[in-house]
Amino acid sequence: MENNKKSMGLKIALGVALVLFLGTAFYSMNLYKQSSSEKKELTEQKQLVMNDLNAMAKQYDEAIGENDIANKNLIDARSRIQGLIDSLKISETNVKSLWRYKRKYASLQKEMNKLLAQNDSLRVENSYLATSLDSTRVRLEERSIFTDSLLVQNNALAEVVENAAVLNTIGLKGYGAIERTSGKLIPTERASRVDKIRVCFTVAKNTLVQAGDHELYVQVIDPKNTTLGLNEQAQFVGGQVFNYSIISKFNYENANLNICEFVASKGKDKFEKGRYVVNVFNEKDLVSSSEFTLK
């Protein structure tokens, strides 16, 4: 009797263990199927975004082939689209990453529609001009129209394309300034009255760049091709060397940041009349350039 009870208890225990084992196996299998299904869906969504970007790149290729004058500027915009495609290829396949690329694509699509619409309009206008102006004047006006239009469009694209983990600048401007004893600054174009050169620019937002302390090199070159300010040398791996006027140091917080710096002349030397060039470097890379004239 006692042996029968032990045997019965053992059977019950084995039965419970078997049920638990089968339940665990069933639950694990469902989780695996769900995970595989979600991963497959994310992969398909990523491919759709990739297809959209490739289609956008193809539209740029077609626009590039329409007019030789626009080639350089359109190629620059096309290369930035390619950078985003390359970044997407190596990105992690997850909801957060996919959402970020979809947001970038939506912004780029809006800007591209505007660019291509203006490009079509300019092509029609240029066709009309070709029937009423001599060939030399037509070529000059086409170059001027395309250059001005595409520069504006490229500045807009620079604000939304965040495919490179480097800081860039926009709106670079340099000018002469009179400094009052109160500290007030008054812009002037007269070289004899300039106390300092003021350089202002905006560090463009880029979510791929880690927040924290950063620095950019500012270079101001006078009409005699002399680097003003510190005129010290920066040297980088690969042998690239240039002289800079000042190092602009700032704390970047993943948002557009307006910065102004001052460059003084050497000792009591006055500023020369003529054309001045202002360059901003991110390490060895030139990220923006501008110029102004003192009379």
C-alpha positions in Angstrom: 0.0 0.0 0.0 2.7 2.4 1.0 4.7 1.6 -2.3 1.6 2.3 -4.3 1.3 5.7 -2.7 4.9 6.5 -3.4 4.5 5.4 -7.0 1.4 7.5 -7.4 3.2 10.6 -6.0 6.1 10.2 -8.3 3.8 10.0 -11.3 2.0 13.1 -10.3 5.3 15.0 -9.7 6.6 13.8 -13.2 3.3 14.9 -14.7 3.5 18.4 -13.2 7.2 18.7 -14.3 6.2 17.7 -17.8 3.4 20.3 -18.0 5.8 23.0 -16.8 8.4 22.0 -19.3 6.0 22.0 -22.2 4.5 25.4 -21.0 8.0 26.9 -20.8 8.9 25.6 -24.2 5.7 26.9 -25.8 6.2 30.4 -24.2 9.8 30.5 -25.4 8.8 29.5 -28.9 6.2 32.2 -29.0 8.7 34.8 -27.9 11.2 33.7 -30.5 8.5 33.9 -33.3 7.4 37.3 -32.1 11.0 38.6 -32.0 11.7 37.2 -35.5 8.5 38.8 -36.8 9.4 42.2 -35.4 12.9 42.0 -36.7 11.7 41.1 -40.1 9.2 44.0 -40.1 11.9 46.5 -39.0 14.3 45.2 -41.7 11.6 45.6 -44.3 10.9 49.2 -43.1 14.6 50.0 -43.2 14.7 48.7 -46.8 11.8 50.9 -47.7 13.6 54.0 -46.3 16.7 52.9 -48.3 14.6 52.6 -51.5 13.2 56.1 -50.9 16.7 57.6 -50.5 17.9 55.8 -53.6 15.0 57.2 -55.5 15.9 60.7 -54.2 19.5 60.2 -55.3 18.3 59.2 -58.8 16.2 62.4 -59.1 19.4 64.4 -58.3 21.3 62.4 -60.9 18.7 63.3 -63.5 18.8 67.0 -62.5 22.6 67.0 -62.7 22.4 65.7 -66.3 20.0 68.5 -67.4 22.5 71.4 -67.2 26.2 71.5 -67.0 26.3 74.8 -65.2 24.4 73.3 -62.2 26.5 70.2 -62.0 28.9 71.2 -59.2 26.3 72.4 -56.8 23.9 69.6 -57.5 26.7 67.0 -57.1 27.5 68.5 -53.7 23.8 68.0 -52.7 23.8 64.5 -54.2 26.9 63.5 -52.2 25.3 64.4 -49.0 22.3 62.2 -49.8 24.8 59.4 -50.5 26.3 60.0 -47.1 22.9 59.4 -45.5 22.4 56.2 -47.5 25.8 54.9 -46.3 25.0 55.8 -42.7 21.7 53.9 -42.9 23.4 50.8 -44.3 25.5 50.4 -41.2 23.0 51.7 -38.6 21.3 49.4 -36.1 17.9 48.0 -37.1 15.8 49.2 -34.3 12.7 51.4 -33.8 14.6 54.5 -32.6 17.2 54.4 -35.4 14.5 53.8 -38.1 12.4 56.7 -36.8 15.4 59.1 -36.9 16.2 58.2 -40.5 12.5 58.5 -41.5 12.4 62.0 -40.0 15.6 63.0 -41.9 14.1 61.6 -45.1 10.9 63.6 -44.7 12.9 66.8 -44.2 15.1 66.1 -47.2 12.1 65.3 -49.4 10.6 68.6 -48.6 13.8 70.5 -49.5 14.4 68.4 -52.6 10.9 69.1 -53.9 11.6 72.8 -53.5 15.0 72.5 -55.2 13.7 70.6 -58.2 10.7 72.9 -58.7 13.0 75.9 -58.7 15.4 74.1 -61.0 12.5 73.4 -63.5 11.4 77.0 -63.3 14.9 78.3 -63.9 15.3 75.9 -66.9 12.2 77.4 -68.5 13.3 80.9 -67.8 16.7 80.2 -69.3 15.2 78.8 -72.4 13.2 82.0 -72.9 16.4 84.1 -72.3 18.2 82.1 -74.9 15.8 83.4 -77.6 16.2 87.0 -76.7 19.8 87.5 -75.6 23.1 86.9 -77.2 24.9 83.6 -76.3 27.5 85.2 -74.0 25.0 87.1 -71.9 22.8 84.0 -71.6 25.7 81.8 -70.3 26.7 84.5 -67.7 23.1 84.9 -66.4 22.5 81.2 -66.3 25.6 80.7 -64.2 24.6 83.6 -61.9 21.0 82.4 -61.5 21.9 78.8 -60.8 24.7 79.6 -58.4 22.6 82.0 -56.3 19.7 79.6 -56.2 21.7 76.5 -55.4 23.7 78.3 -52.7 20.5 79.1 -50.8 19.2 75.6 -51.2 22.5 74.0 -50.1 22.4 76.2 -46.9 18.9 74.8 -46.2 20.1 71.3 -46.8 23.0 71.8 -44.5 20.6 72.4 -41.6 18.7 69.1 -42.1 21.4 66.7 -43.2 22.9 65.4 -40.1 24.6 62.3 -41.5 28.2 63.2 -40.5 29.3 63.3 -36.9 31.2 66.6 -37.2 30.2 70.2 -36.4 29.6 72.6 -39.3 29.0 76.3 -39.4 26.5 78.5 -41.3 26.0 82.2 -41.7 29.7 83.1 -41.4 30.3 86.9 -41.5 33.3 89.1 -40.8 33.4 92.9 -40.6 35.3 95.8 -39.2 34.1 97.3 -35.9 34.7 100.5 -33.9 34.9 99.8 -30.2 33.6 102.6 -28.0 34.9 103.1 -24.4 31.5 101.9 -23.2 32.1 98.6 -25.0 29.6 99.3 -27.7 30.6 98.0 -31.2 29.8 100.0 -34.3 30.3 98.3 -37.7 32.3 100.2 -40.3 33.9 99.7 -43.7 36.6 102.4 -43.3 39.9 100.7 -42.6 41.3 103.7 -40.8 38.6 103.6 -38.1 38.5 99.8 -37.5 39.6 98.8 -34.0 38.9 95.1 -34.3 37.7 92.5 -36.8 34.5 90.8 -35.6 33.8 87.3 -36.9 30.3 85.7 -36.2 28.9 82.4 -37.2 26.4 79.7 -36.1 27.4 76.2 -35.1 24.8 74.1 -36.8 22.8 71.5 -34.7 23.9 67.9 -35.3 22.5 65.2 -33.1 25.3 62.9 -34.1 27.8 65.0 -32.3 28.3 64.4 -28.6 27.5 67.4 -26.4 30.3 69.0 -24.5 33.4 71.2 -25.0 34.4 71.8 -28.6 36.7 74.1 -30.6 37.0 75.6 -34.1 39.9 77.4 -35.7 39.2 80.9 -37.1 41.5 82.3 -39.8 41.4 86.0 -40.9 43.6 86.8 -43.9 44.3 90.5 -44.8 44.8 92.0 -48.3 48.6 91.3 -48.0 47.8 87.6 -47.5 48.9 87.8 -43.8 47.1 85.8 -41.1 45.9 88.3 -38.4 45.6 87.7 -34.7 47.7 84.9 -33.1 49.1 83.8 -36.5 50.0 80.5 -34.9 50.4 77.2 -36.8 48.0 74.2 -36.5 49.4 70.8 -37.7 47.4 67.6 -38.1 48.0 63.9 -38.9 48.7 63.6 -42.6 50.9 66.7 -42.7 48.2 69.4 -43.3 49.3 72.7 -41.8 47.7 76.2 -41.7 48.0 79.4 -39.6 45.0 80.5 -37.5 44.0 83.8 -35.9 42.1 82.5 -32.9 40.8 79.2 -31.5 37.0 79.5 -30.8 36.2 77.3 -27.7 32.6 76.7 -26.7 30.2 74.2 -25.0 27.9 72.5 -27.5 24.5 71.3 -26.3 23.0 69.7 -29.4 21.4 72.9 -30.6 22.3 75.8 -32.9 24.8 78.0 -31.2 25.6 81.6 -32.2 29.3 82.6 -31.7 31.2 85.8 -32.2 35.0 86.3 -31.9 37.3 89.3 -32.2 40.6 89.6 -34.0 42.9 92.5 -33.4 45.8 93.9 -35.4 49.4 93.5 -34.4 50.4 96.2 -31.9 49.6 99.7 -33.2 49.4 98.6 -36.8 46.3 99.8 -38.7 44.1 97.5 -40.7 44.9 97.5 -44.5 42.4 98.6 -47.1 41.2 95.8 -49.4 39.7 92.4 -49.4 39.7 90.2 -46.2 39.1 86.4 -46.2 37.5 84.6 -43.2 37.8 80.8 -42.9 36.5 78.4 -40.2 38.2 75.0 -39.8 37.0 72.0 -37.9 40.4 70.5 -37.2 41.9 70.1 -40.7 38.6 70.5 -42.6 37.4 73.9 -43.9 33.8 74.1 -43.0 32.9 77.6 -44.1 34.5 80.7 -45.8 33.5 84.3 -46.3 35.0 87.7 -47.3 34.5 91.4 -46.7 36.2 94.6 -47.9 37.5 97.6 -45.9 37.8 100.9 -47.8 
